[in-house]
Amino acid sequence: MKKRLGSILLSGIALLTVCSVVVHPFGAIKAQRSDKPLLLDSTFGPQVVTIIERSCQNCHSEKTEWPWYSYVAPMSWMIEHDVQRGRSHMNLSRWNGYNQQEQQEILLKMSTLVRNRAMPLPRYLLLHPESKLSDAEVTFLSEWARSEHKRLKAAAATADNASTSGGNQ
């Protein structure tokens, strides 16, 4: 009886393990890869790229580096869910796919979330302490996002003025 119960339990664990590797409730998120540069068509310096690559790209781009434990359920499901949610809020690999108004909104949110230390997520930082932003990086990234927002807003206003004045001639 004990051998049979042990055999059933072992079979159940094996089945659960196989299912956990195959089942991905958030789709084939790991298959979404991009070779495009982050923030394509945006204005930024090398320091912005360095900070974003270290602290943002794993959840907010298609350049995610998947750790070994992201392949073991139920941890894989949680990580895939977090990445799916992160990309749905801001996907830096598809930056030029957003219209200017969406980019402006994202930049304002980014500035606020970084400044308030809501990003990177505290839960993420537990496993990735190297992603933590220093006070100087928080200030720098927040100010960059605000200045990029202003630049985009001014460019949109200039384009609107040009199309309006061009139509009146």
Order of alpha helices (4+ residues) and beta strands (2+ residues): alpha-alpha-alpha-alpha-alpha-alpha-alpha
